């Protein structure tokens, strides 16, 4: 069973994605969608202009959703919207008075409308319903005579929020990963761009307000899940609609939403480099958690992979230095598109190698014993948040020769070093990857640092030779606080070296690490000598390790290296470590330039908790200095932001202001960027204070400290030099608050200059 987004646009049905268990009934025919479940009418009963005259032009927002929206800050608004009485649906005045009248910002208004739309029960809207009232729109929506996008456009415009109805293509439930441009071009959706606080932001009301549960095309059979053989055919199922608010589709970042939805008008993708339909159809099929968990596809950035010699390689890396999560996989066989079927006596267990490197890189090597069309699902995340990450469509024309199952099923820890090693006291593994190419009787030497005494047991596993017989091929000892494991194999083949740690209290063992030892006889494509292209690729990578000053400089070299599936030999590991260092350094420097408190705090914590902390000290200290500075500025503006509008209006109401009032407000205006001639007398200052957009208080909130000059600060200080905090507060609380802010800002400027 799956949970999907629904599509209510232009008569085409489509739902989207989130992961749950599969239904195991056999049915290969895709059901026809019922119009009353998934589709809007082709002709909506209420017309609306997609855009109105006078709107600001479309352009990418200046910052990310996470910079302007924190759900916890809107708890009171959300609660009020959910508890809205149904009586407000009778007319627009009551509706707007309840939902947006007391909202102070555009985003608060938008949030109130959004939560109400996701919470209202259309079946309980009271009669009689006046035409064009909020209740009328909701009733039409419940009858599927208009779409969520149209309703949301009406709500926003009534609340004086510029709102555009965007039409385009969507990867919803009718979409299957790897579908052609022709098919995707027929999948229509609509959604919205809303202009709030100076930026266009994207909202997908339909996908945010309801989902379809249990939809399945019935085209696939699950054949392997994390090393376990499965023969489970999907059942074709229509699914049911469920009310559900999905926060991801509220203010979604344009560079993320474009993987789901493609605006027909490229301008409304809100990207500097818009996607074409071809690119939209070719990029990987990623889910919300791909972005949330900060993951990155390091192999070919496409949703379609083609097997070479019966194998496919998919690589995914965590961009967070110490990502506390796991990845899993599910492999499906496409019953409809494959020309043959999987033999009944063939179990596809242990045909996928999941290699985990010490640099947070997972590589999935799929070895196909049967030609056909497959789907690979990657799922994972931190414990308690395991969700779909991305899907790929795999094409294999020729099965791999003489392929056999892996010698063991390593489970979610896969092959290669894992965080479990460090948690039990084993550090600095000499082998950074999980696959070791080995010849008969060649000895492999592995070593690990030991922080504490650990009870370790190692075993060698083979499909046909017992571990007892192979035990003599392992030599394990501790020398100078280092665990040394020396292994050799008696004959060609594939072996798994498994490491277990015994808990002294419970006397139980836990598998903490596995390595796959593979002989040249099995890995015939492996070569001891590199061809000229491979040599140049390795030399380029080594050169970049020494010369790169930006992670992007290393990215392309690493990508080319991975694409050729070359042996690490320590070069790739060094490159990945250098890239991680450069990424941390870049995050710190970008955060300093961006001047955003939470971004700085996050970058500092990542750097402080990394193995590169000592090397990053100069950048960390500069970032911490910038963070302290920004926190002081935020503290300065706190009291002003707490002021009520009537307080500002009272100051503006003075026909003949006292000199101290005029000079304090003049100094404030100068710091905010107003010119001397614009504040030459009280009447001009009153005009500035009284502007509605942006409001005077919001200008303080968005104050740009970096634009200050010694001349502006000196002018401001000279303007208020004859006054004190006490004398300003005597006039009024508002004047006192603006005096304190101006004085603090000037003092902070001198502090930064010293």
Residue pairs with C-beta under 8 A, 6 or more apart in sequence:
1 20
1 21
1 22
1 23
1 213
1 214
1 216
1 237
2 17
2 18
2 19
2 20
2 22
2 173
2 213
2 214
2 215
2 216
2 239
3 17
3 18
3 19
3 20
3 211
3 212
3 213
3 242
4 15
4 16
4 17
4 18
4 172
4 173
4 211
4 212
4 213
4 215
4 239
5 14
5 15
5 16
5 17
5 170
5 172
5 173
5 204
5 206
5 207
5 211
5 212
5 246
5 249
6 13
6 14
6 15
6 38
6 172
6 173
6 206
6 207
6 210
6 211
6 212
6 241
7 13
7 14
7 15
7 38
7 39
7 170
7 172
7 173
7 174
7 187
7 188
7 189
7 206
8 38
8 39
8 40
8 144
8 147
8 148
8 149
8 189
8 190
8 206
9 40
9 147
9 149
9 167
9 170
9 188
9 189
9 190
9 206
10 40
10 42
10 167
10 188
10 189
10 190
11 39
11 40
11 41
11 42
11 188
12 39
12 174
12 186
12 187
12 188
12 189
13 33
13 38
13 39
13 172
13 173
13 174
14 38
14 170
14 171
14 172
14 173
14 174
14 175
14 187
14 188
14 189
15 38
15 172
15 173
15 174
15 211
15 212
15 215
15 239
16 170
16 171
16 172
16 173
16 175
16 207
16 260
17 173
17 287
17 388
18 211
18 287
18 288
18 387
18 388
19 287
19 377
19 379
19 387
19 388
20 213
22 216
22 222
22 232
22 234
23 214
23 216
23 234
23 235
23 237
24 232
24 233
24 234
24 235
25 233
25 235
26 233
26 235
27 218
27 233
27 235
27 236
28 218
28 219
28 233
28 236
28 335
28 336
29 218
29 236
30 217
30 218
30 219
30 236
31 236
31 237
31 238
33 39
33 174
33 238
34 238
35 144
36 144
37 212
37 238
37 239
37 240
37 241
38 173
38 212
38 239
38 241
39 144
40 144
40 146
40 147
41 144
41 145
44 145
44 146
44 147
44 150
45 140
45 145
45 146
46 137
46 140
46 145
46 146
46 150
46 154
48 150
48 153
48 154
48 165
50 164
50 165
50 166
50 167
51 164
51 165
52 157
52 162
55 162
55 164
55 195
56 162
56 195
56 200
57 267
58 164
58 193
58 200
58 267
58 268
58 270
59 200
59 270
60 254
60 270
60 271
60 272
61 199
61 200
61 201
61 253
61 254
61 270
62 198
62 199
63 199
63 596
64 253
65 201
65 251
65 252
65 253
66 598
67 596
67 598
67 599
68 107
68 197
68 199
68 251
69 107
69 111
69 250
69 251
71 78
71 247
74 108
74 111
77 103
77 108
77 111
77 112
77 115
78 111
78 115
80 112
81 99
81 111
81 112
81 113
81 115
81 116
81 119
82 115
82 116
82 119
84 98
84 99
84 116
84 119
84 120
85 98
86 120
86 121
86 124
86 125
86 126
86 135
87 94
87 126
88 94
88 95
88 97
88 98
88 99
88 134
89 95
89 120
89 125
89 126
89 129
89 133
89 134
89 135
89 138
90 126
90 129
90 130
90 133
90 134
90 135
91 130
91 133
91 134
92 133
92 134
92 158
95 133
95 134
95 158
96 158
96 159
99 109
99 112
99 113
99 116
99 159
100 108
100 109
100 112
100 113
100 159
103 109
103 112
105 196
105 197
106 161
106 195
106 196
106 197
107 196
107 197
107 251
109 159
109 161
109 196
110 156
110 159
110 161
110 194
110 196
110 201
110 203
111 250
113 152
113 155
113 156
113 159
114 152
114 203
114 205
114 208
114 250
115 245
117 148
117 151
117 152
117 155
117 205
117 209
118 205
118 208
118 209
118 243
118 245
119 245
120 138
122 138
122 139
122 141
122 142
123 142
125 135
125 138
125 139
126 135
129 135
129 136
129 139
130 136
134 155
137 146
137 151
137 154
137 155
138 151
140 146
140 151
141 147
141 148
141 151
147 190
147 206
148 205
148 206
148 209
149 165
149 166
149 190
149 191
149 192
149 205
149 206
150 165
150 190
151 205
152 163
152 192
152 203
152 205
153 163
153 164
153 165
153 192
156 162
156 163
156 192
156 194
157 163
161 194
161 195
161 196
162 194
162 195
163 192
163 193
163 194
163 195
164 192
164 193
164 194
164 200
164 268
165 190
165 192
166 190
166 191
166 192
166 193
166 202
166 263
166 264
166 265
166 268
167 188
167 189
167 190
167 263
167 264
168 188
168 189
168 190
168 191
168 261
168 262
168 263
168 264
168 265
168 268
169 184
169 185
169 187
169 188
169 189
169 261
169 262
169 264
169 277
169 280
170 187
170 188
170 189
170 260
170 261
170 262
171 184
171 187
171 259
171 260
171 261
171 285
172 187
172 189
173 212
173 215
173 239
174 187
175 183
175 184
175 187
176 217
176 219
176 393
177 285
177 303
177 375
177 391
177 392
177 393
178 285
178 303
178 304
178 392
178 393
179 281
180 281
181 277
181 278
181 281
184 277
184 280
184 281
185 277
189 204
189 206
189 261
190 206
191 202
191 203
191 204
191 205
191 206
191 207
191 261
192 202
192 203
192 204
192 205
193 200
193 201
193 202
193 203
193 268
193 270
194 200
194 201
194 203
195 201
198 694
200 270
201 251
202 251
202 252
202 253
202 254
202 257
202 270
203 249
203 250
203 251
203 252
204 249
204 252
204 257
204 260
204 261
205 249
207 246
207 249
207 260
208 245
208 246
208 247
208 248
208 249
208 250
209 243
209 244
209 245
209 246
210 241
210 242
210 243
210 244
211 241
211 242
211 244
211 246
212 239
212 240
212 241
212 242
213 239
213 240
213 242
214 237
214 238
214 239
214 240
215 237
215 238
215 239
216 234
216 235
216 236
216 237
216 239
217 234
217 236
218 233
218 234
218 235
218 236
218 237
219 234
219 334
219 335
219 336
219 337
220 233
220 234
220 332
220 333
220 334
220 335
220 375
221 231
221 232
221 233
221 234
221 332
221 333
221 335
221 342
222 230
222 231
222 232
222 233
222 234
222 330
222 331
222 332
223 229
223 230
223 231
223 331
223 332
223 333
223 342
223 348
224 230
224 330
224 331
224 348
224 349
224 350
224 351
224 352
225 328
225 329
225 330
225 331
226 328
226 329
226 330
226 354
226 409
226 411
226 412
227 349
227 350
227 352
227 406
227 409
227 410
227 411
228 349
228 409
229 347
229 348
229 349
231 342
231 347
233 335
248 288
249 257
253 291
254 269
254 270
254 271
255 271
256 288
256 291
258 269
258 271
258 274
258 275
258 280
259 283
259 284
259 285
259 286
262 269
262 275
262 277
262 280
263 269
266 274
266 275
267 274
269 275
275 283
281 303
282 302
282 303
282 304
283 301
283 302
283 303
284 297
284 301
284 302
284 303
284 390
284 391
284 392
285 303
285 390
285 391
285 392
286 297
286 389
286 390
287 387
287 388
287 389
287 390
288 387
289 381
289 385
289 387
289 388
289 389
290 389
290 390
293 318
293 323
293 325
293 380
293 381
293 382
293 385
293 389
294 318
294 319
294 320
294 323
295 316
295 317
295 318
295 319
295 389
296 316
296 317
296 318
296 319
297 314
297 315
297 316
297 390
298 315
298 316
298 317
298 361
298 558
298 559
298 562
299 305
299 313
299 314
299 315
299 316
299 363
299 562
299 563
300 563
303 391
303 392
303 393
304 392
304 393
304 395
305 312
305 314
305 376
305 392
305 393
305 394
305 395
306 312
306 394
306 395
306 396
306 397
307 366
307 368
307 394
307 395
307 396
307 397
307 398
307 400
309 398
309 400
309 401
309 525
310 367
310 368
310 396
310 398
310 399
310 400
310 401
310 403
311 365
311 366
311 367
311 368
311 400
312 365
312 366
312 368
312 376
312 394
312 396
313 363
313 364
313 365
313 366
313 562
313 565
314 363
314 364
314 366
314 376
314 378
314 392
315 361
315 362
315 363
315 364
315 562
316 327
316 361
316 362
316 364
316 378
316 389
316 390
317 359
317 360
317 361
317 362
318 325
318 360
319 583
320 360
320 606
321 360
321 580
321 584
321 606
321 609
321 610
321 611
322 419
322 609
322 610
323 360
324 382
324 383
324 419
325 380
325 381
325 382
325 383
326 380
326 381
326 383
326 386
326 412
326 413
327 354
327 362
327 378
327 379
327 380
327 389
327 412
328 378
328 379
328 380
328 386
328 412
329 352
329 354
329 364
329 376
329 377
329 378
329 379
330 376
330 377
330 379
331 348
331 351
331 352
331 366
331 374
331 375
331 376
331 377
332 374
332 375
332 376
332 377
333 341
333 342
333 348
333 370
333 372
333 373
333 374
334 372
334 373
334 374
334 375
335 341
337 372
337 373
338 371
338 372
338 373
339 371
339 372
340 370
340 371
340 372
341 372
342 348
342 370
342 372
343 370
346 369
346 370
348 369
348 370
349 405
349 409
350 405
350 406
350 407
350 408
350 409
351 366
351 367
351 368
351 369
351 403
351 405
351 406
352 364
352 365
352 366
352 367
353 363
353 364
353 365
353 367
353 406
353 414
353 415
353 434
353 435
353 516
354 362
354 363
354 364
354 410
354 414
354 415
355 362
355 363
355 364
355 365
355 414
355 415
355 416
355 433
355 434
355 435
355 516
356 362
356 363
356 413
356 414
356 415
356 416
356 417
356 418
356 434
357 363
357 416
357 417
357 432
357 433
357 434
357 573
357 576
358 416
358 417
358 429
358 432
358 433
358 573
359 432
359 573
359 576
359 577
359 580
361 576
362 414
364 376
364 378
366 374
366 376
366 394
367 400
367 403
368 374
368 394
368 396
368 399
368 400
368 403
369 399
369 400
369 403
370 396
370 399
371 396
371 397
371 398
371 399
372 396
373 393
373 394
373 395
373 396
374 393
374 394
374 395
374 396
375 391
375 392
375 393
375 394
376 391
376 392
376 394
377 388
377 390
377 391
378 388
378 389
378 390
378 391
378 392
379 386
379 387
379 388
379 389
380 386
380 387
380 389
381 387
381 389
402 522
404 463
404 494
405 463
406 494
406 496
406 516
407 461
407 462
407 463
407 494
407 495
407 496
407 516
408 461
408 496
408 498
408 514
410 496
410 498
410 511
410 514
411 511
413 420
413 511
413 512
413 513
413 514
414 434
414 514
415 434
415 435
415 496
415 514
415 515
415 516
416 431
416 432
416 433
416 434
416 435
416 513
416 514
416 515
417 429
417 431
417 432
417 434
417 513
418 512
418 513
420 510
420 512
420 513
421 427
421 429
421 448
421 512
421 513
424 454
424 501
424 510
424 512
425 450
425 451
425 452
425 453
425 454
426 448
426 449
426 450
426 451
426 454
426 456
426 483
426 512
426 513
427 448
427 449
427 450
427 451
428 448
428 449
429 446
429 447
429 448
429 513
430 445
430 446
430 447
430 448
431 446
431 515
432 568
432 570
432 572
432 573
433 568
433 572
433 573
434 514
434 515
434 516
435 515
435 516
435 518
436 444
436 515
436 516
436 517
436 518
437 518
437 519
437 520
437 523
437 526
437 567
438 444
438 488
438 489
438 517
438 518
438 519
439 519
439 520
440 489
440 490
440 491
440 492
440 519
440 521
441 488
441 489
441 490
442 488
442 489
443 486
443 487
443 488
444 486
444 487
444 488
444 517
445 484
445 485
445 486
446 484
446 485
446 486
446 487
446 497
446 515
447 482
447 483
447 484
447 485
448 482
448 483
448 485
449 481
449 482
449 483
450 478
450 481
450 482
450 483
454 483
454 501
455 501
455 502
455 504
456 476
456 483
456 499
456 500
456 501
456 502
457 499
457 500
457 501
457 502
457 509
458 474
458 476
458 485
458 497
458 498
458 499
458 500
459 467
459 470
459 471
459 474
459 497
459 498
459 500
460 467
460 470
460 471
460 473
460 474
460 487
460 489
460 495
460 496
460 497
460 498
460 517
461 467
461 470
461 495
461 496
461 497
461 498
462 470
462 493
462 494
462 495
462 496
463 493
463 494
465 490
470 490
470 495
473 487
473 488
473 489
473 490
474 485
474 486
474 487
474 497
475 484
475 485
475 486
475 487
476 483
476 484
476 485
476 486
477 483
477 484
478 484
485 497
485 499
487 497
487 517
489 495
489 517
489 519
492 519
492 520
492 521
492 522
493 519
493 521
493 522
494 516
494 517
494 518
494 519
494 522
495 516
495 517
495 518
496 514
496 515
496 516
496 517
497 514
497 515
497 516
497 517
498 511
498 513
498 514
499 511
499 512
499 513
499 514
500 509
500 510
500 511
500 512
501 509
501 510
501 512
502 508
502 509
503 509
503 510
518 526
520 526
520 528
526 567
530 538
530 566
533 564
534 564
534 566
537 557
537 560
537 561
537 564
537 566
538 561
538 566
538 569
538 571
540 557
540 560
541 557
541 558
541 560
541 561
541 571
541 572
541 575
542 571
544 553
544 554
544 557
544 575
545 554
545 571
545 574
545 575
545 578
547 553
548 554
548 578
548 579
548 582
549 582
550 582
550 586
551 579
551 582
551 583
551 586
553 582
554 575
554 578
554 579
554 582
555 579
557 575
558 572
558 575
558 576
558 579
561 571
561 572
561 575
562 572
566 572
580 610
580 612
581 612
581 615
581 616
584 603
584 606
584 607
584 610
584 612
584 616
585 616
585 619
587 603
587 606
587 607
588 603
588 604
588 607
588 616
588 619
588 620
588 622
588 623
589 619
590 599
590 603
591 599
591 600
591 602
591 603
591 604
591 623
591 626
592 600
592 622
592 623
592 626
594 600
595 626
595 630
595 705
595 706
596 630
597 627
597 630
597 631
597 634
600 623
600 626
600 627
600 630
601 627
603 623
604 620
604 623
604 624
604 627
607 613
607 616
607 619
607 620
607 623
608 620
610 616
613 620
629 748
629 752
632 744
632 748
633 703
633 705
633 745
633 748
636 740
636 741
636 744
636 745
636 748
637 700
637 701
637 703
637 741
639 737
639 740
639 741
640 697
640 700
640 737
640 738
640 741
641 697
641 700
641 701
643 697
643 734
643 737
645 695
645 697
647 732
647 733
647 734
648 689
648 696
648 697
648 734
650 732
650 734
651 657
651 661
651 665
651 689
651 732
651 734
651 735
652 686
652 689
652 690
654 661
654 682
654 686
656 682
657 665
657 682
658 731
660 723
660 727
660 728
660 731
660 735
661 731
661 732
661 735
662 681
662 682
662 685
663 719
663 720
663 722
663 723
664 720
664 723
664 728
664 735
664 738
664 739
664 742
665 685
665 689
665 735
665 738
666 679
666 685
666 719
667 716
667 719
667 720
667 742
668 700
668 738
668 741
668 742
669 678
669 679
669 685
669 688
670 676
670 679
670 712
670 715
670 716
670 719
671 703
671 708
671 712
671 713
671 716
671 742
671 745
671 746
672 699
672 700
672 703
673 704
673 707
674 688
676 715
678 684
678 688
679 685
679 688
688 696
689 696
690 696
694 702
700 741
703 745
705 745
705 748
705 749
708 745
708 749
710 749
710 753
713 746
713 749
713 750
716 742
716 745
716 746
717 746
720 739
720 742
720 743
723 739
725 736
725 739
725 740
725 743
728 735
728 736
728 738
728 739
728 740
729 735
729 736
729 739
730 736
